C-alpha cells in the first residue's frame, strides 16, 4: 500500500506548503547546495531537476544528498533519480552501483525493492541485477532481482540460468571434491536456495529440449516439476500425457501439481477420464485439497452422467466421500439434492453437517430455514453454529424478521454467533441497529468489540463514528490499531491508534461531522502517507524503535509465538547436507529474543515451542516486564531441536488462549506428526478455531517454502515471510 501511495504521490503531489523557490541558475552546484541545506524539507522537484542534468557532478550531488537525509520518502525520491543516469558515460556504472548497494545493504524493505525495480528499468543494468542475485543479500531481494532478469531473458542468459539451477548439485559435488578453480565458478560458491533455483528454471524452460523437460518433471523442486509440465503442454509434446499421469498418480506429490496434471489429462482424455477421476478422488489417502479441487473440476464439466451419479451417491460412504459428493452437488438444481442436504445436516461427522449447512446458504432455498433455525437454537458446536447463521443470512438477509432476530443473536453466548450477528447487522445499513452495535462495543471479549466496530463501519451513521471515537480511547494494541484504521476510513482523520486524539476531535467536531467523499478520502490517505514517509526514520540513526519478528512489526498487546523446534531445525540454512551458514534454530532464537526485548511494556505474550508435542512456556500469556523477559530469555536459550513437526498441535495450543489476537508462527518443514497431518485439513481446523474470531496469523518459513504457511497468513489477513 505504501508503495502504491508513494507512486501516486510522485505523479500528483499534494502541496502542504507553498512551493520552494528554485535556486537561481539551476546548475549542479546551486541545486546541491540548496538540497543539502534543506535536507528532508527540500522540494522533491529539485532532486528531479538535478538528476535530469545527467552529469557526473549531478550524480555526486545526489549521492551526498542521499547520505544526508533521513526520511524514507526523500531517500526513495533519490533512489528513483539514480536510474536517470542510465546511458550516461562516466556516471552510469556509479549510479548502478549505488542502486545495487541500496538493494543489498539498505535497511528499509521499501528502498531495497525500489532499487531493484529501478535497475530492472535500466537498459544497461542486467549485470548488476545478476550481481544482486549472486550476492549475500536477503533472499527476497535476490528473488526479486532474478524475476526481473528472467522477465527480460535473452538467449545469452541460458548458460547462467542453467548454472543457477544446477547450483545445488554443484555444491554437493564440491563438498566431496574441492574445486581447484574457485574463481572460475563464482555462482557455484553462492547459496542458491530452492526458490532461486525455481525462478532460474523459469528462464531456462523455453530453451530446454523435450527430453530435458521430461527429466525436469522428476526434479526435487516442486515448481520446477510444475513449470516443466506446463512447458510440455504448451508445446503439445506427445510426452505430456505420460508425465501428467505419472505426477497425478504420485501420492506424495503436492496437490496443486496433481490438479494441474488432472487438468491436462481431462483435456487429453475427456469424459472417460472424468469417470476415472471421480473414483480416485475419494480414496482414503487423497488429501482434502486434491479431493475438493477434483470435485470443482468435475462439477464444472456439467456432465449429465456425472450429475446423476453425484445425486445417487449423496450421503454414501465415509467422511471424505460424503464431502466430495456434497461439493459436486451444491449447485445442481434438483429437489433430490435439497432433500439430501437436510439429511446430511444431521450427519454424525460434523464436517459433513457443516458442509451441508453451507450448501443450503449457497442454494438459497427458503425451505431450509426451519432446519437452519433448529441448528441455531439447539447446537453448541461452533462450526455448525457459524455455518447455520451464515446460511440464514444468505437466505433471509433483507427480511425484517431476520434482522430483528439478528439483534437478539448479537447477545448470544456463543462468540461465533454473536460476532457474525453484529457484522450482519452492520451490513443492513439500518440505523435502527445502532444500539445493538454500540452495546457490542462494550463487550468484555475483544473479538466481539472488533466485530461491532466492523459492523459500525458498514452501518455508516454519524452516531456510530462517535461511539468508536469514545471506545478507541479504552483500547490498546492491535484492537486500537484496527479501530483507528476503521475510523480513518470513516472520517479521513489521521490519528491512527491515538484514542485521546480521536476523543478530543469528536468533542470538537462531532456535531458538524459529515462523511468524506471517496475523492477526499483518497487525498487524505495520500497526505497522511506522505507525512509519515517524510518523518525521519530513527532506524536510520541506529536507534531501535519498535518490536519486529523477522521484519514483521508487532502492534499486538496479546501475542503468541509458535516456534518449530523439530529435529530439522538443527540443520543449517542450506539444508541437511550444508556445512556452512547459521543453524536454523539459532536464527529463530536470536530473532525471538531481539523481538521480546523490544516488546512494549504491558504486552502479554507466550511462547509455544513444538516438535512431536507442545510445551508452552506458560499456560496463558504473561505481562512483559524485566522479570518476565529474563525468564523468557532463559527459556528460549535452553530450547533444543528434536522430533517431528506437529503443526496442528502448536497452533491448537495457541488458539486455546482466548486473549490471543495475533500469532507469529515459524516452521521449517511440512507437518509430519500430530493429530492432523494433511495440510488442507490443518488449514480447515485453523479456519474453524478462528471462525468469527479474527486472530491474525503471521507466518515465517525458514529454509524452504510451504503452501500451508501461505494459506494460514492469507486466511487471517496476516503476512507470510520466508527466511533467508
C-alpha positions as CSV (number, residue, x, y, z in Angstrom):
1,X,0.0,0.0,0.0
2,X,2.8,2.4,0.9
3,X,4.5,1.7,-2.5
4,X,1.2,2.4,-4.3
5,X,0.5,5.5,-2.4
6,X,4.0,6.9,-2.9
7,X,3.8,6.2,-6.6
8,X,0.6,8.2,-6.8
9,X,2.2,11.0,-4.8
10,X,5.1,11.3,-7.2
11,X,2.6,11.7,-10.0
12,X,0.3,14.1,-8.2
13,X,1.9,15.5,-5.0
14,X,-0.3,17.4,-2.6
15,X,1.1,20.8,-1.6
16,X,1.4,21.0,2.2
17,X,3.2,24.4,2.0
18,X,4.0,27.0,-0.7
19,X,6.4,25.7,-3.3
20,X,10.1,26.4,-2.6
21,X,11.6,29.0,-4.9
22,X,14.1,27.4,-7.3
23,X,17.7,28.4,-6.8
24,X,18.9,30.9,-9.3
25,X,20.5,29.5,-12.4
26,X,19.9,25.8,-11.7
27,X,23.4,24.3,-12.2
28,X,24.7,21.4,-10.2
29,X,26.4,23.4,-7.5
30,X,23.4,25.6,-6.7
31,X,21.0,22.7,-6.7
32,X,23.2,20.6,-4.5
33,X,23.8,23.4,-2.0
34,X,20.0,24.1,-1.8
35,X,19.3,20.4,-1.3
36,X,21.9,19.9,1.4
37,X,20.7,23.0,3.2
38,X,17.0,21.9,3.3
39,X,17.6,18.1,3.5
40,X,14.4,16.3,4.3
41,X,12.4,19.6,3.9
42,X,13.6,20.0,0.3
43,X,11.2,20.1,-2.6
44,X,11.5,16.7,-4.5
45,X,11.3,18.6,-7.7
46,X,14.8,19.9,-7.0
47,X,16.0,16.3,-6.9
48,X,14.4,15.5,-10.2
49,X,15.9,18.7,-11.8
50,X,19.4,17.7,-10.5
51,X,19.0,14.2,-11.9
52,X,17.8,15.5,-15.3
53,X,21.1,17.3,-15.8
54,X,22.6,13.8,-16.2
55,X,26.2,14.8,-15.4
56,X,28.8,13.2,-13.2
57,X,28.7,16.3,-10.9
58,X,24.9,15.9,-10.6
59,X,25.4,12.2,-9.6
60,X,28.0,13.2,-7.0
61,X,25.5,15.7,-5.5
62,X,22.7,13.1,-5.4
63,X,24.9,10.6,-3.6
64,X,25.9,13.3,-1.0
65,X,22.2,14.2,-0.6
66,X,21.1,10.6,-0.1
67,X,23.6,10.2,2.7
68,X,22.4,13.5,4.3
69,X,18.7,12.8,4.5
70,X,16.9,10.5,7.0
71,X,13.3,10.1,5.7
72,X,12.2,7.1,3.8
73,X,10.2,9.4,1.4
74,X,13.2,11.6,0.4
75,X,15.6,8.7,0.1
76,X,13.1,6.9,-2.1
77,X,13.0,10.0,-4.4
78,X,16.8,9.9,-4.7
79,X,16.9,6.2,-5.4
80,X,14.5,6.8,-8.3
81,X,16.7,9.6,-9.5
82,X,19.7,7.3,-9.8
83,X,18.1,5.5,-12.7
84,X,18.2,8.7,-14.8
85,X,21.9,8.1,-15.3
86,X,21.3,5.0,-17.5
87,X,23.4,5.5,-20.6
88,X,25.4,8.4,-19.3
89,X,29.2,7.8,-19.9
90,X,31.2,8.1,-16.7
91,X,28.1,8.1,-14.5
92,X,26.1,5.1,-15.4
93,X,28.3,2.5,-13.6
94,X,28.4,4.5,-10.4
95,X,24.7,5.1,-10.4
96,X,24.0,1.4,-10.9
97,X,26.4,0.6,-8.1
98,X,24.6,3.0,-5.8
99,X,21.3,1.2,-6.6
100,X,23.0,-2.2,-6.1
101,X,24.3,-1.1,-2.7
102,X,20.9,0.1,-1.6
103,X,19.3,-3.1,-2.8
104,X,21.8,-5.3,-0.9
105,X,22.7,-3.2,2.1
106,X,19.7,-0.9,2.7
107,X,17.8,-1.2,6.0
108,X,14.3,-0.5,4.7
109,X,12.5,-3.1,2.6
110,X,10.8,-0.4,0.5
111,X,14.1,1.1,-0.5
112,X,15.6,-2.3,-1.4
113,X,12.6,-3.2,-3.5
114,X,12.7,0.3,-5.2
115,X,16.4,0.0,-6.0
116,X,15.9,-3.4,-7.7
117,X,12.9,-2.2,-9.7
118,X,14.8,0.9,-10.9
119,X,17.7,-1.3,-12.0
120,X,15.3,-3.5,-13.9
121,X,14.1,-0.5,-15.9
122,X,17.6,0.5,-17.0
123,X,18.7,-1.0,-20.3
124,X,22.3,-1.4,-19.2
125,X,21.8,-2.8,-15.7
126,X,21.4,-6.5,-16.3
127,X,24.8,-7.4,-15.0
128,X,24.0,-5.5,-11.8
129,X,20.8,-7.5,-11.3
130,X,22.8,-10.6,-11.8
131,X,25.3,-9.4,-9.2
132,X,22.4,-8.9,-6.7
133,X,21.3,-12.5,-7.3
134,X,24.8,-13.8,-6.6
135,X,25.2,-11.5,-3.5
136,X,24.7,-12.3,0.1
137,X,21.6,-10.0,0.3
138,X,18.4,-11.5,1.8
139,X,16.6,-13.9,-0.5
140,X,13.6,-11.6,-1.0
141,X,15.8,-9.1,-2.8
142,X,17.7,-11.8,-4.7
143,X,14.4,-13.4,-5.9
144,X,13.0,-10.0,-6.9
145,X,16.2,-9.3,-9.0
146,X,16.1,-12.7,-10.6
147,X,12.4,-12.4,-11.5
148,X,13.2,-9.1,-13.3
149,X,16.1,-10.7,-15.0
150,X,14.1,-13.7,-16.2
151,X,11.2,-11.5,-17.3
152,X,13.6,-10.0,-19.9
153,X,15.5,-13.2,-20.6
154,X,17.9,-13.3,-23.6
155,X,19.4,-16.3,-25.4
156,X,22.8,-15.5,-23.9
157,X,21.4,-15.8,-20.4
158,X,20.6,-19.5,-20.7
159,X,24.0,-20.7,-19.6
160,X,23.8,-18.6,-16.4
161,X,20.3,-19.7,-15.6
162,X,21.5,-23.3,-16.0
163,X,24.4,-22.8,-13.6
164,X,22.0,-21.3,-11.0
165,X,19.5,-24.1,-11.5
166,X,22.2,-26.7,-11.1
167,X,23.9,-25.0,-8.2
168,X,22.6,-27.4,-5.6
169,X,24.1,-30.3,-7.4
170,X,27.4,-28.4,-7.8
171,X,27.6,-27.7,-4.0
172,X,27.1,-31.4,-3.2
173,X,29.9,-32.3,-5.6
174,X,32.2,-29.6,-4.2
175,X,31.6,-31.0,-0.7
176,X,33.3,-34.2,-1.7
177,X,35.9,-32.8,-4.1
178,X,37.2,-29.3,-3.6
179,X,37.1,-27.1,-6.7
180,X,40.6,-26.3,-8.0
181,X,39.5,-23.0,-9.6
182,X,37.1,-21.2,-7.3
183,X,37.1,-18.1,-9.4
184,X,36.0,-20.0,-12.5
185,X,32.7,-20.9,-11.0
186,X,31.7,-17.9,-8.7
187,X,28.0,-18.7,-8.8
188,X,28.6,-22.3,-7.6
189,X,30.0,-20.9,-4.4
190,X,27.0,-18.7,-3.7
191,X,24.0,-20.0,-1.8
192,X,21.1,-20.6,-4.2
193,X,18.1,-21.9,-2.3
194,X,15.1,-23.7,-3.8
195,X,13.2,-20.5,-4.6
196,X,16.1,-19.0,-6.6
197,X,16.7,-22.2,-8.5
198,X,13.0,-22.5,-9.3
199,X,13.0,-18.9,-10.7
200,X,16.1,-19.7,-12.7
201,X,14.3,-22.6,-14.3
202,X,11.5,-20.2,-15.4
203,X,14.1,-18.6,-17.6
204,X,15.6,-21.9,-18.6
205,X,12.4,-23.8,-19.5
206,X,11.8,-22.3,-23.0
207,X,15.3,-23.4,-24.1
208,X,15.1,-27.0,-22.8
209,X,14.6,-29.9,-25.1
210,X,11.5,-32.1,-24.6
211,X,13.8,-34.8,-23.2
212,X,15.2,-32.3,-20.6
213,X,11.7,-31.1,-19.7
214,X,10.6,-34.7,-19.2
215,X,13.6,-35.2,-16.9
216,X,12.7,-31.9,-15.1
217,X,9.2,-33.3,-14.2
218,X,11.1,-35.5,-11.8
219,X,13.0,-32.7,-10.1
220,X,13.0,-32.5,-6.3
221,X,11.8,-28.9,-6.7
222,X,8.0,-28.7,-6.9
223,X,7.8,-25.6,-9.0
224,X,10.3,-27.0,-11.5
225,X,8.1,-30.1,-11.9
226,X,5.1,-27.8,-12.4
227,X,6.8,-25.5,-14.9
228,X,8.3,-28.3,-16.9
229,X,4.8,-29.9,-17.2
230,X,3.3,-26.6,-18.3
231,X,6.0,-26.1,-20.9
232,X,5.5,-29.6,-22.3
233,X,1.7,-28.9,-22.5
234,X,2.4,-25.6,-24.3
235,X,4.4,-27.4,-26.9
236,X,1.8,-30.1,-27.2
237,X,4.5,-32.6,-26.8
238,X,3.4,-36.3,-27.0
239,X,5.1,-37.0,-23.7
240,X,2.8,-34.6,-21.8
241,X,0.1,-37.1,-21.0
242,X,2.6,-39.7,-19.7
243,X,4.3,-37.1,-17.5
244,X,1.0,-35.8,-16.3
245,X,-0.3,-39.3,-15.4
246,X,2.9,-40.1,-13.5
247,X,2.7,-36.9,-11.5
248,X,-1.0,-37.4,-10.8
249,X,-0.5,-40.9,-9.6
250,X,2.2,-39.9,-7.1
251,X,0.6,-40.0,-3.7
252,X,3.3,-37.7,-2.2
253,X,3.1,-35.2,-5.0
254,X,1.8,-31.7,-3.9
255,X,-1.9,-31.4,-4.6
256,X,-1.7,-28.3,-6.8
257,X,0.7,-30.2,-9.1
258,X,-1.6,-33.2,-9.2
259,X,-4.5,-30.9,-10.0
260,X,-2.6,-29.4,-12.9
261,X,-1.9,-32.9,-14.2
262,X,-5.6,-33.7,-13.8
263,X,-6.5,-30.7,-15.9
264,X,-4.2,-31.8,-18.7
265,X,-5.4,-35.4,-18.6
266,X,-9.0,-34.2,-18.8
267,X,-8.2,-32.2,-21.9
268,X,-6.4,-35.2,-23.4
269,X,-8.8,-38.0,-22.5
270,X,-12.2,-36.3,-22.0
271,X,-15.3,-37.6,-20.2
272,X,-13.9,-41.1,-19.9
273,X,-11.1,-39.9,-17.7
274,X,-13.6,-37.8,-15.7
275,X,-15.2,-41.1,-14.5
276,X,-11.8,-42.4,-13.5
277,X,-11.0,-39.2,-11.6
278,X,-14.4,-39.5,-9.8
279,X,-13.3,-42.9,-8.5
280,X,-9.9,-41.8,-7.4
281,X,-11.0,-38.6,-5.7
282,X,-12.4,-40.3,-2.7
283,X,-9.7,-42.9,-1.9
284,X,-8.7,-42.8,1.8
285,X,-5.2,-41.5,1.0
286,X,-6.4,-38.5,-1.0
287,X,-5.6,-35.1,0.6
288,X,-8.5,-32.8,1.2
289,X,-7.2,-30.1,-1.1
290,X,-6.9,-32.6,-4.0
291,X,-10.4,-34.1,-3.4
292,X,-12.1,-30.6,-3.3
293,X,-10.1,-29.5,-6.4
294,X,-11.2,-32.5,-8.3
295,X,-14.8,-32.0,-7.2
296,X,-14.8,-28.5,-8.5
297,X,-13.3,-29.6,-11.9
298,X,-15.8,-32.4,-12.3
299,X,-18.7,-30.2,-11.4
300,X,-17.6,-27.6,-14.0
301,X,-17.8,-30.3,-16.7
302,X,-21.6,-30.3,-16.3
303,X,-21.8,-33.9,-17.5
304,X,-25.2,-35.5,-17.3
305,X,-23.8,-38.9,-16.3
306,X,-21.7,-37.4,-13.5
307,X,-24.7,-35.3,-12.3
308,X,-26.8,-38.4,-12.0
309,X,-24.1,-40.3,-10.3
310,X,-23.4,-37.5,-7.8
311,X,-27.1,-37.2,-6.8
312,X,-27.3,-41.0,-6.4
313,X,-24.1,-41.0,-4.2
314,X,-25.2,-38.2,-1.9
315,X,-24.8,-39.3,1.7
316,X,-23.0,-42.5,0.9
317,X,-19.5,-43.6,2.0
318,X,-17.1,-42.3,4.6
319,X,-16.5,-38.6,5.5
320,X,-14.3,-37.7,2.5
321,X,-16.7,-39.4,0.1
322,X,-19.7,-37.5,1.5
323,X,-17.9,-34.2,1.5
324,X,-16.6,-34.7,-2.1
325,X,-20.1,-35.5,-3.4
326,X,-21.6,-32.6,-1.4
327,X,-19.2,-30.2,-3.1
328,X,-20.1,-31.5,-6.5
329,X,-23.8,-31.4,-5.8
330,X,-24.0,-27.9,-4.2
331,X,-25.2,-26.2,-7.4
332,X,-27.1,-29.0,-9.1
333,X,-30.8,-27.7,-9.4
334,X,-32.6,-30.8,-8.3
335,X,-35.1,-31.3,-5.4
336,X,-33.3,-34.5,-4.5
337,X,-30.3,-32.5,-3.6
338,X,-32.3,-30.3,-1.3
339,X,-33.8,-33.3,0.5
340,X,-30.3,-34.9,0.9
341,X,-28.9,-31.7,2.3
342,X,-31.4,-31.7,5.2
343,X,-30.4,-35.3,6.0
344,X,-26.7,-34.6,5.7
345,X,-27.0,-31.6,8.0
346,X,-27.7,-34.2,10.7
347,X,-24.7,-36.3,9.8
348,X,-22.6,-37.7,12.7
349,X,-19.5,-36.2,11.0
350,X,-19.6,-32.6,12.0
351,X,-17.5,-31.5,8.9
352,X,-20.1,-33.2,6.7
353,X,-23.0,-31.5,8.5
354,X,-21.3,-28.1,8.3
355,X,-20.7,-28.5,4.6
356,X,-24.4,-29.3,4.1
357,X,-25.5,-26.2,6.1
358,X,-23.2,-24.0,4.0
359,X,-24.6,-25.6,0.8
360,X,-28.1,-24.6,2.0
361,X,-27.0,-21.0,2.1
362,X,-25.5,-21.2,-1.4
363,X,-28.7,-22.7,-2.8
364,X,-30.8,-20.0,-1.1
365,X,-33.9,-22.2,-0.8
366,X,-36.3,-20.7,1.9
367,X,-37.4,-24.3,2.8
368,X,-34.1,-24.8,4.5
369,X,-34.9,-22.1,7.1
370,X,-36.6,-24.3,9.7
371,X,-33.7,-26.7,9.8
372,X,-31.1,-23.9,10.0
373,X,-33.0,-22.2,12.8
374,X,-33.1,-25.6,14.6
375,X,-29.3,-25.8,14.5
376,X,-29.0,-22.3,15.7
377,X,-31.3,-23.0,18.6
378,X,-30.0,-26.3,19.8
379,X,-26.4,-26.8,18.8
380,X,-23.4,-25.9,20.9
381,X,-20.9,-26.7,18.2
382,X,-19.2,-23.5,16.9
383,X,-18.6,-25.0,13.5
384,X,-22.2,-25.8,13.0
385,X,-23.4,-22.5,14.5
386,X,-21.2,-20.5,12.2
387,X,-22.4,-22.4,9.1
388,X,-26.0,-22.0,10.1
389,X,-26.0,-18.3,10.8
390,X,-24.1,-17.6,7.6
391,X,-26.6,-19.7,5.6
392,X,-29.6,-18.0,7.2
393,X,-28.1,-14.5,6.4
394,X,-27.6,-15.5,2.8
395,X,-31.2,-16.7,2.5
396,X,-33.0,-14.1,4.6
397,X,-30.6,-11.1,4.7
398,X,-33.2,-8.5,3.6
399,X,-36.1,-9.9,5.7
400,X,-37.2,-7.6,8.6
401,X,-38.0,-10.5,10.9
402,X,-34.5,-11.9,10.3
403,X,-32.9,-8.6,11.1
404,X,-34.9,-8.4,14.4
405,X,-33.6,-11.9,15.1
406,X,-30.0,-10.8,14.5
407,X,-30.4,-8.1,17.1
408,X,-31.2,-10.8,19.6
409,X,-28.4,-13.0,18.4
410,X,-25.9,-10.2,18.9
411,X,-26.2,-11.1,22.6
412,X,-25.8,-14.8,22.0
413,X,-23.5,-16.7,24.4
414,X,-21.6,-18.2,21.5
415,X,-18.7,-16.0,20.3
416,X,-19.2,-17.2,16.7
417,X,-22.9,-16.4,16.6
418,X,-22.6,-13.1,18.4
419,X,-19.9,-11.8,16.2
420,X,-21.5,-12.9,13.0
421,X,-24.8,-11.3,14.0
422,X,-23.0,-7.9,14.8
423,X,-21.3,-7.8,11.4
424,X,-24.6,-8.8,9.6
425,X,-26.4,-6.0,11.5
426,X,-24.0,-3.5,10.1
427,X,-24.5,-4.7,6.5
428,X,-28.2,-3.9,6.8
429,X,-27.3,-0.2,6.8
430,X,-30.3,0.3,9.0
431,X,-29.8,3.0,11.8
432,X,-32.3,1.1,13.9
433,X,-29.5,-1.3,14.8
434,X,-27.1,1.3,16.2
435,X,-27.9,0.5,19.8
436,X,-27.1,-3.2,19.4
437,X,-23.8,-2.4,17.8
438,X,-22.9,0.2,20.4
439,X,-23.7,-2.4,23.1
440,X,-21.3,-4.8,21.3
441,X,-18.5,-2.2,21.6
442,X,-18.7,-2.6,25.4
443,X,-18.4,-6.4,25.4
444,X,-15.6,-7.8,27.5
445,X,-14.4,-10.0,24.6
446,X,-12.0,-8.3,22.2
447,X,-13.3,-10.3,19.2
448,X,-16.8,-9.0,19.8
449,X,-15.7,-5.4,20.2
450,X,-13.9,-5.7,16.8
451,X,-16.9,-7.3,15.2
452,X,-19.1,-4.4,16.5
453,X,-16.6,-1.9,15.2
454,X,-16.7,-3.5,11.7
455,X,-20.5,-3.5,11.9
456,X,-20.5,0.2,12.7
457,X,-18.2,0.9,9.8
458,X,-20.7,-0.9,7.5
459,X,-23.7,0.9,9.2
460,X,-22.1,4.2,8.3
461,X,-24.0,6.6,10.6
462,X,-22.7,9.7,12.4
463,X,-23.5,8.4,15.9
464,X,-21.6,5.2,15.2
465,X,-18.5,7.3,14.5
466,X,-18.9,9.0,17.9
467,X,-19.2,5.6,19.6
468,X,-16.0,4.4,18.0
469,X,-14.1,7.7,18.9
470,X,-15.1,7.2,22.5
471,X,-14.3,3.4,22.6
472,X,-10.9,3.6,21.0
473,X,-9.6,5.6,23.9
474,X,-10.0,2.5,26.1
475,X,-8.3,0.1,23.6
476,X,-4.7,-0.9,23.1
477,X,-2.5,-2.9,20.8
478,X,-4.0,-4.5,17.7
479,X,-7.6,-3.7,18.6
480,X,-6.7,0.0,18.9
481,X,-4.9,-0.1,15.6
482,X,-7.8,-1.8,13.8
483,X,-10.3,0.7,15.2
484,X,-8.0,3.5,14.1
485,X,-8.0,2.2,10.6
486,X,-11.8,1.9,10.6
487,X,-12.1,5.5,11.9
488,X,-9.8,6.8,9.2
489,X,-11.9,5.1,6.5
490,X,-15.0,6.8,8.1
491,X,-13.6,10.2,8.8
492,X,-10.3,10.7,6.8
493,X,-8.7,11.9,10.1
494,X,-5.0,10.8,10.6
495,X,-5.0,9.9,14.3
496,X,-4.2,6.2,13.8
497,X,-4.5,4.5,17.2
498,X,-4.3,7.6,19.3
499,X,-7.5,7.3,21.4
500,X,-7.1,10.6,23.2
501,X,-6.8,12.5,19.9
502,X,-9.9,10.8,18.5
503,X,-11.9,11.6,21.6
504,X,-10.9,15.2,21.6
505,X,-11.5,15.6,17.8
506,X,-15.0,14.2,18.2
507,X,-15.8,16.5,21.1
508,X,-14.8,19.5,18.9
509,X,-16.2,18.4,15.5
510,X,-18.8,15.7,16.1
511,X,-21.8,18.0,15.9
512,X,-20.8,19.2,12.4
513,X,-19.3,15.9,11.1
514,X,-20.0,14.8,7.6
515,X,-18.6,11.7,5.9
516,X,-15.8,12.4,3.4
517,X,-16.3,11.6,-0.2
518,X,-14.2,8.9,-1.9
519,X,-12.1,11.5,-3.5
520,X,-11.4,13.3,-0.3
521,X,-10.6,10.1,1.5
522,X,-8.1,9.2,-1.2
523,X,-6.5,12.6,-1.0
524,X,-6.2,12.5,2.8
525,X,-4.7,9.0,2.6
526,X,-2.0,10.3,0.3
527,X,-1.4,13.2,2.6
528,X,-1.1,11.0,5.6
529,X,1.2,8.5,4.0
530,X,3.3,11.4,2.6
531,X,3.6,13.0,6.1
532,X,4.5,9.6,7.7
533,X,7.0,8.8,5.0
534,X,8.7,12.2,5.4
535,X,9.3,11.5,9.1
536,X,12.9,10.8,9.7
537,X,13.5,7.1,10.2
538,X,15.1,6.6,13.6
539,X,16.3,3.2,12.5
540,X,18.4,5.2,10.0
541,X,20.2,6.7,13.0
542,X,20.8,3.3,14.5
543,X,18.0,3.5,17.1
544,X,15.6,0.7,17.6
545,X,12.1,2.0,17.6
546,X,9.7,-1.0,17.6
547,X,9.5,-4.7,18.1
548,X,9.7,-6.9,15.0
549,X,9.9,-10.6,14.4
550,X,11.7,-11.4,11.1
551,X,10.9,-7.9,10.0
552,X,7.2,-8.2,10.9
553,X,6.1,-5.3,13.1
554,X,4.3,-6.3,16.4
555,X,1.4,-4.0,17.2
556,X,-0.5,-6.5,19.3
557,X,-0.5,-6.5,23.1
558,X,-1.8,-10.1,23.2
559,X,0.7,-12.1,21.1
560,X,1.7,-15.8,20.8
561,X,5.0,-17.1,19.3
562,X,4.6,-20.6,18.0
563,X,8.1,-21.9,17.2
564,X,9.1,-25.1,15.4
565,X,11.8,-27.0,17.4
566,X,11.7,-30.2,15.4
567,X,14.9,-32.1,14.5
568,X,15.4,-30.4,11.1
569,X,15.7,-27.0,12.9
570,X,19.1,-28.3,13.9
571,X,20.2,-28.2,10.3
572,X,21.9,-25.2,8.7
573,X,20.0,-22.9,6.4
574,X,21.4,-24.6,3.3
575,X,19.8,-27.9,4.2
576,X,20.6,-31.2,5.9
577,X,23.9,-31.5,4.0
578,X,25.1,-27.9,4.4
579,X,28.3,-27.4,6.3
580,X,28.3,-23.6,6.4
581,X,25.9,-20.9,7.4
582,X,23.8,-20.4,10.6
583,X,21.8,-23.2,12.2
584,X,18.0,-22.6,11.8
585,X,17.1,-22.8,15.5
586,X,19.9,-20.4,16.4
587,X,18.4,-17.9,13.9
588,X,14.9,-18.4,15.3
589,X,16.1,-17.9,18.9
590,X,18.1,-14.8,18.1
591,X,15.2,-13.2,16.3
592,X,12.8,-14.1,19.1
593,X,15.0,-12.7,21.9
594,X,15.5,-9.5,20.0
595,X,11.8,-9.2,19.4
596,X,10.9,-9.9,23.1
597,X,13.4,-7.3,24.3
598,X,11.7,-4.6,22.3
599,X,8.1,-5.5,23.2
600,X,6.0,-2.7,24.6
601,X,5.7,-2.8,28.4
602,X,2.4,-4.3,29.4
603,X,2.2,-6.6,26.3
604,X,1.0,-10.1,27.2
605,X,2.9,-12.8,25.4
606,X,3.5,-16.5,25.4
607,X,5.9,-19.0,23.6
608,X,4.8,-22.3,22.2
609,X,7.7,-24.5,21.1
610,X,6.5,-27.6,19.2
611,X,8.1,-30.8,17.8
612,X,6.3,-34.1,18.5
613,X,4.3,-32.3,21.1
614,X,3.9,-28.8,22.5
615,X,5.4,-27.5,25.8
616,X,4.2,-23.9,26.3
617,X,6.3,-21.5,28.3
618,X,3.2,-20.6,30.4
619,X,-0.4,-21.8,30.5
620,X,-1.5,-18.3,29.3
621,X,0.1,-15.1,28.2
622,X,2.1,-13.1,30.8
623,X,2.8,-9.4,31.0
624,X,6.1,-8.2,29.6
625,X,8.3,-6.9,32.4
626,X,12.0,-7.0,33.1
627,X,11.5,-10.1,35.2
628,X,9.4,-12.0,32.7
629,X,11.8,-11.1,29.9
630,X,14.6,-12.6,31.9
631,X,12.6,-15.7,32.5
632,X,11.6,-15.9,28.8
633,X,15.2,-15.4,27.7
634,X,16.4,-18.4,29.8
635,X,13.5,-20.5,28.4
636,X,14.4,-19.6,24.8
637,X,18.1,-20.1,25.2
638,X,17.6,-23.6,26.5
639,X,15.4,-24.7,23.5
640,X,16.8,-27.6,21.5
641,X,15.8,-29.3,18.3
642,X,14.5,-32.8,18.1
643,X,11.5,-34.9,17.0
644,X,8.8,-34.4,14.3
645,X,6.8,-31.4,13.2
646,X,3.4,-31.2,14.9
647,X,2.0,-28.1,13.2
648,X,-1.6,-28.8,14.2
649,X,-0.7,-29.2,17.9
650,X,1.3,-26.0,18.0
651,X,-1.5,-23.9,16.5
652,X,-4.2,-25.6,18.6
653,X,-2.3,-24.8,21.8
654,X,-2.0,-21.1,20.9
655,X,-5.7,-20.8,20.0
656,X,-6.7,-22.2,23.4
657,X,-5.8,-18.8,24.9
658,X,-8.9,-16.7,24.3
659,X,-7.0,-13.5,24.8
660,X,-4.5,-14.0,21.9
661,X,-5.2,-11.8,19.0
662,X,-2.0,-12.3,17.0
663,X,0.1,-15.4,16.3
664,X,3.6,-15.5,14.9
665,X,4.1,-19.0,13.5
666,X,7.6,-20.2,12.4
667,X,8.4,-23.6,10.9
668,X,11.0,-25.2,8.6
669,X,9.0,-28.2,7.3
670,X,5.7,-29.8,6.3
671,X,3.6,-31.4,9.1
672,X,4.9,-34.9,9.9
673,X,3.3,-35.9,13.2
674,X,0.3,-35.0,15.3
675,X,-3.5,-35.5,15.3
676,X,-3.8,-34.0,11.8
677,X,-1.0,-34.1,9.2
678,X,-2.9,-33.2,5.9
679,X,-2.1,-29.5,5.3
680,X,-5.6,-28.8,3.9
681,X,-7.2,-30.3,7.0
682,X,-4.9,-28.3,9.3
683,X,-6.0,-25.2,7.3
684,X,-9.6,-26.2,7.8
685,X,-9.1,-26.7,11.5
686,X,-7.5,-23.3,11.9
687,X,-10.3,-21.7,10.0
688,X,-12.7,-23.3,12.4
689,X,-10.8,-22.1,15.5
690,X,-10.7,-18.7,14.0
691,X,-14.3,-18.6,12.9
692,X,-15.7,-15.0,13.6
693,X,-12.7,-14.5,16.0
694,X,-10.3,-12.6,13.9
695,X,-6.9,-13.8,15.2
696,X,-4.2,-12.6,12.7
697,X,-1.6,-15.3,11.9
698,X,1.8,-14.1,10.6
699,X,3.9,-17.0,9.3
700,X,7.6,-17.4,8.6
701,X,9.0,-20.4,6.7
702,X,12.7,-20.8,7.4
703,X,14.9,-22.7,4.9
704,X,12.1,-23.5,2.5
705,X,8.6,-22.6,1.3
706,X,5.3,-24.3,2.3
707,X,1.8,-23.7,0.9
708,X,0.3,-24.3,4.3
709,X,2.1,-21.3,5.8
710,X,0.9,-19.1,2.9
711,X,-2.7,-20.3,3.4
712,X,-2.6,-19.6,7.2
713,X,-1.5,-16.0,6.6
714,X,-3.8,-15.4,3.7
715,X,-6.9,-16.7,5.5
716,X,-6.3,-14.5,8.6
717,X,-5.1,-11.3,6.8
718,X,-1.6,-11.9,8.1
719,X,1.7,-11.8,6.3
720,X,3.8,-14.7,5.0
721,X,7.6,-14.3,5.1
722,X,10.5,-16.6,4.1
723,X,13.9,-16.7,5.7
724,X,16.5,-16.2,4.4
